[in-house]
Amino acid sequence: MIIPLQITFRQMDASAAVEARIRKLAARLDRFSSHIMRCRVVVEPASHHSHQGALFDFHIDITLPDKEIAIRHAHPADHAHEDPYVALRDAFRAARRQLEDYERRHRLDVKSHAGAAHGRIRELDAARDCGRIETADGRLIYFHRNSVLGGSFQDLTEGTQVRFAEEPGDLGPQASTVHVIP
């Protein structure tokens, strides 16, 4: 972290033990992202709680070069959060998950879905409720009637232009979704 960790206790007395635990968990966040510029943690009792024990809220604000991560109410009605260490654990887990997502996007490690492929209906077998799509490069892709979306299998004719999502099947490539191109 570039700027030192900021810890604030609101509407309650500061606790050295809770503060030490916050510092330890915040230091662990650096293992998940080297881009953290600032981390602020606010500790307060939940304001809307009317139960015997006080629930704790930990608000975590993490500043990254191009994003702000704000954790609010990790599990606001969870009575396990009467223990501040449990509430703290849950809040930092939520922060860690968002940091991991940020780092995956930053590394461009996020799944990218290729655009839908285009083709035309080459064969239809009404008796077996299936057909084949011919792609631009001449490959034949199997599809079942249940793959046809936004239309009916009965309305398809050979030569109809379609877009589809290809996936590997047991007997070769198959179309998981088939959309008629109007």
C-alpha positions in Angstrom: 0.0 0.0 0.0 1.2 3.4 -0.9 -0.8 5.3 1.8 -0.8 3.8 5.3 -3.8 1.8 6.4 -6.5 4.0 8.0 -8.7 2.5 10.7 -11.7 4.3 12.2 -14.0 3.2 15.1 -17.4 4.9 15.0 -19.9 4.9 17.8 -17.8 2.6 19.9 -14.5 2.4 21.8 -11.4 1.5 19.9 -10.1 -2.1 20.4 -6.4 -2.8 20.1 -7.1 -6.5 19.4 -9.5 -5.7 16.6 -7.2 -3.1 15.2 -4.3 -5.6 15.2 -6.5 -8.1 13.3 -7.4 -5.5 10.8 -3.8 -4.7 10.2 -2.9 -8.3 9.7 -5.8 -8.9 7.2 -5.1 -5.7 5.3 -1.4 -6.7 4.9 -2.6 -10.0 3.4 -4.5 -8.1 0.7 -1.1 -7.0 -0.7 -0.6 -10.6 -1.7 -3.6 -10.5 -4.0 -2.8 -7.1 -5.6 0.2 -5.0 -5.8 -1.9 -2.1 -7.1 -3.5 -1.1 -3.8 -2.9 2.6 -3.2 -5.0 3.1 -0.1 -7.1 1.0 2.3 -9.6 2.5 4.8 -11.5 0.4 7.3 -14.4 1.7 9.4 -15.7 -0.3 12.3 -19.1 0.4 13.7 -22.0 -1.4 15.4 -24.9 -2.1 13.0 -27.4 0.8 13.4 -30.5 -1.1 12.5 -30.1 -4.0 14.9 -32.6 -4.6 17.8 -31.2 -7.9 19.1 -29.5 -8.4 22.4 -25.9 -8.7 21.0 -24.6 -5.9 18.8 -23.8 -6.8 15.2 -20.7 -5.3 13.7 -20.2 -3.7 10.3 -16.8 -3.3 8.8 -16.7 -1.0 5.8 -13.6 -1.4 3.7 -12.6 1.1 1.0 -9.8 0.1 -1.3 -8.4 2.6 -3.8 -6.7 1.1 -7.0 -5.3 3.1 -9.9 -8.5 2.9 -11.9 -11.1 1.5 -9.5 -12.6 1.9 -6.0 -13.7 -1.2 -4.2 -16.2 -0.6 -1.4 -17.3 -3.4 0.9 -20.5 -2.7 2.8 -22.5 -5.1 4.8 -20.8 -8.4 3.9 -23.7 -10.3 5.7 -25.7 -7.6 7.5 -28.3 -9.9 9.2 -25.9 -12.7 10.1 -26.0 -13.2 13.8 -22.5 -14.7 13.6 -21.5 -11.0 13.2 -22.1 -10.5 16.9 -18.5 -11.6 17.0 -16.4 -8.8 15.5 -13.8 -11.2 14.2 -16.3 -13.2 12.2 -17.7 -9.9 10.7 -14.2 -8.8 10.0 -13.3 -12.1 8.3 -16.3 -11.9 6.0 -15.7 -8.3 5.0 -12.1 -9.0 4.1 -13.0 -12.2 2.2 -15.4 -10.1 0.1 -12.6 -7.5 -0.4 -10.2 -10.3 -1.4 -12.7 -11.7 -4.0 -13.1 -8.3 -5.6 -9.4 -7.7 -5.7 -8.9 -11.1 -7.3 -11.5 -10.2 -10.0 -9.8 -6.8 -10.5 -6.4 -8.5 -11.0 -7.8 -11.0 -13.4 -9.3 -8.2 -15.5 -6.1 -6.2 -15.2 -4.1 -9.2 -16.5 -6.7 -9.7 -19.2 -7.2 -13.2 -17.7 -11.0 -12.9 -18.0 -12.8 -15.3 -20.3 -13.7 -13.6 -23.5 -16.6 -15.0 -25.5 -16.0 -15.1 -29.2 -18.8 -13.6 -31.3 -21.4 -16.0 -32.7 -20.5 -17.9 -35.8 -22.5 -17.5 -39.0 -23.6 -20.2 -41.4 -26.6 -21.6 -43.3 -28.8 -24.6 -42.7 -27.4 -27.4 -45.0 -29.5 -30.4 -43.9 -32.7 -30.9 -41.8 -33.8 -34.3 -40.5 -37.3 -33.8 -39.1 -37.6 -37.5 -38.2 -34.6 -37.2 -35.8 -35.2 -33.5 -34.8 -31.8 -32.4 -35.9 -29.9 -30.8 -38.7 -26.5 -29.5 -39.8 -25.2 -26.0 -40.3 -22.6 -25.3 -43.0 -20.0 -22.7 -41.9 -18.2 -20.3 -44.2 -15.2 -22.6 -44.3 -17.3 -25.6 -45.3 -17.5 -27.4 -42.0 -20.7 -29.1 -40.9 -22.0 -28.4 -37.4 -24.7 -30.6 -35.8 -27.6 -29.0 -34.0 -30.7 -30.4 -32.3 -34.2 -28.8 -32.4 -33.8 -27.8 -28.7 -30.9 -25.5 -29.8 -33.1 -23.3 -31.9 -33.9 -20.1 -30.1 -36.3 -17.3 -31.0 -38.1 -19.5 -33.6 -39.3 -23.0 -34.3 -37.4 -26.0 -35.7 -40.4 -26.6 -38.0 -40.0 -23.1 -39.6 -36.4 -23.8 -40.7 -35.6 -24.5 -44.3 -32.4 -25.5 -46.0 -30.4 -22.3 -46.9 -31.7 -20.3 -44.0 -29.0 -18.0 -42.6 -28.2 -18.5 -38.9 -25.8 -17.5 -36.2 -24.8 -20.1 -33.6 -22.5 -20.8 -30.7 -20.3 -23.8 -31.4 -19.1 -26.2 -28.7 -17.5 -29.6 -28.7 -20.0 -32.5 -28.6 -19.6 -36.3 -28.2 -19.6 -36.9 -32.0 -17.9 -33.7 -33.1 -18.7 -30.0 -33.1 -22.3 -29.0 -32.3 -24.3 -25.8 -32.0 -25.5 -25.1 -28.5 -27.7 -22.2 -29.6 -29.1 -21.4 -33.1 -30.6 -18.0 -34.0 -32.2 -17.3 -37.4 -30.8 -14.2 -39.0 -33.8 -12.2 -40.3 
